[in-house]
């Protein structure tokens, strides 16, 4: 049985190993045309049906978003992108200087941004981050965990302190942030 999504019918039937999509018809149980015919004739219609602005697709304008690891790298780019889509940003990182630079970049673009120096391996620090977000904005809608550490070394000589740091930041930090934000969502 076909499903209706965004004005298109997605057929559950598969032809040539691929999912086949077609425009809705009056009789949903009609046999599908050959996949080649379908792709050639209807692909441009599908592209036009999904042609709209990213800001309306994601709908995060006015949402309160926390991004950990927001001072640089992927975390910073995620924060910039979400800010451009209208989210109110709470940036978290251990590096206070780079964190404040990232927040200043967002503010230059007209984004409401709060920088909070946070150690994601510390339960108290992460709880304080979530509390500051709620104090400032009244709620938390989105959490993006981008804080991470990587040490690329052979396992034979890998130092256990480095291993523990990787696990604390990448695993424990993610858990602590999810728990602290989840309590307030």
Secondary structure, DSSP 8 states (H G I E B T S, - for coil): --EEETTEEEEEEEETTEEEEEE--S-TTS----HHHHHHHHHHHHHHHT---HHHHH--TT-EEEEETTTSHHHHHHHHHHHHTT-EEEEEES-HHHHHHHHHHHHHTT--EEEEE--TT-HHHHHHHHHHHHHHHS---EEEE---------GGG--HHHHHHHHIIIIIHHHHHHHHHHHH-
